[in-house]
Amino acid sequence: MLVAEYDYEMDIAVQREEAYEEGEIQGKKEGCLEALREILKYKGDIPEKLEEKLKQEDAKTLKEWIRLAVMADSIGQFEDAISK
């Protein structure tokens, strides 16, 4: 039989750290999305389908897409670049 000692303070500390990390990731994702929206708004209207696709990506992918958005001349060119 396995006997483990429960440590309430440690449990709370671990939960806080996990919540902090998840919040940090979500914040980075929102920041990337906002930057991408700003870049793309000067290149044409962002189609709803593309907007939904942006919301589903992780922060690392969105950072790469920002680079692609800066280099694109249009929304169509950006969509082509991210589909490769």
Secondary structure by P-SEA (a helix, b strand, c coil): cbbbbbbaaaaaaaaaaaaaaaaaaaaaaaaaaaaaaaaacccccccaaaaaaaaaccaaaaaaaaaaaaacccaaaaaaaaac
